[in-house]
């Protein structure tokens, strides 16, 4: 089972929600097959880390570009995390 729930918006965008009680062990390093623009809709205390970089705090309205094939992960926060993901 995936550690998130998706809701498709269009052919190239979706909303992804991670619950605040997700098992941290499920939030693993991974990479995607396409470039993504990720906008933080809401979530408190969550962090994002790209390969070979320090984790950064995620803030509402922040937009991240995640290039295809780049390892990355998130760290659990204190509230649910909602992201809008656009495939580019």
C-alpha positions as CSV (number, residue, x, y, z in Angstrom):
1,X,0.0,0.0,0.0
2,X,1.2,3.5,-0.9
3,X,1.9,6.0,1.9
4,X,-0.3,8.6,0.2
5,X,-3.6,9.1,-1.6
6,X,-3.9,10.7,-5.1
7,X,-6.7,12.5,-6.7
8,X,-6.3,13.2,-10.4
9,X,-7.1,16.7,-11.5
10,X,-6.2,16.6,-15.2
11,X,-4.1,14.3,-17.4
12,X,-1.0,16.1,-16.3
13,X,-1.7,17.1,-12.7
14,X,-2.9,15.6,-9.4
15,X,-3.3,16.3,-5.7
16,X,-1.3,14.0,-3.4
17,X,-2.1,13.7,0.4
18,X,0.2,12.2,3.0
19,X,-1.4,11.7,6.4
20,X,0.4,13.0,9.5
21,X,0.4,9.5,11.0
22,X,2.1,7.8,8.0
23,X,4.9,5.4,9.0
24,X,8.2,7.2,8.5
25,X,9.7,4.0,7.2
26,X,7.3,4.2,4.2
27,X,8.8,7.6,3.2
28,X,11.8,6.2,1.3
29,X,14.3,7.6,-1.2
30,X,12.9,7.3,-4.7
31,X,13.1,8.8,-8.1
32,X,10.5,9.6,-10.7
33,X,10.3,8.9,-14.4
34,X,9.4,12.5,-15.4
35,X,10.1,16.1,-14.3
36,X,7.6,17.3,-11.8
37,X,6.6,20.7,-10.4
38,X,5.3,20.2,-6.9
39,X,3.4,22.9,-5.0
40,X,2.9,22.7,-1.3
41,X,-0.8,23.3,-0.6
42,X,-0.7,22.7,3.1
43,X,1.2,20.8,5.8
44,X,3.1,21.7,9.0
45,X,6.6,20.4,9.9
46,X,7.2,18.4,6.7
47,X,10.7,18.4,5.1
48,X,12.0,17.6,1.6
49,X,15.4,16.4,0.7
50,X,17.1,16.0,-2.7
51,X,20.1,13.7,-3.1
52,X,23.3,15.2,-1.8
53,X,21.5,18.1,-0.2
54,X,20.3,18.9,3.3
55,X,16.6,18.7,4.1
56,X,14.5,21.8,3.8
57,X,11.3,22.8,5.6
58,X,8.2,22.8,3.3
59,X,6.1,25.9,3.4
60,X,2.6,26.6,2.0
61,X,2.8,28.0,-1.5
62,X,6.4,26.7,-2.1
63,X,7.1,25.2,-5.5
64,X,9.8,22.6,-6.1
65,X,11.1,21.4,-9.4
66,X,12.1,17.7,-9.1
67,X,14.0,16.6,-12.2
68,X,13.5,13.2,-13.8
69,X,15.7,10.5,-12.2
70,X,16.7,12.6,-9.2
71,X,16.6,10.8,-5.8
72,X,14.5,12.6,-3.2
73,X,12.4,11.9,-0.1
74,X,10.1,13.6,2.4
75,X,10.1,13.6,6.2
76,X,6.9,13.4,8.2
77,X,5.4,16.5,9.7
78,X,2.7,17.2,12.3
79,X,-0.3,17.7,10.1
80,X,-1.4,16.1,6.8
81,X,0.6,17.2,3.8
82,X,-1.2,18.1,0.6
83,X,0.8,18.6,-2.6
84,X,-0.3,19.6,-6.1
85,X,1.9,17.8,-8.7
86,X,2.2,18.8,-12.3
87,X,4.1,16.5,-14.7
88,X,6.2,18.6,-17.1
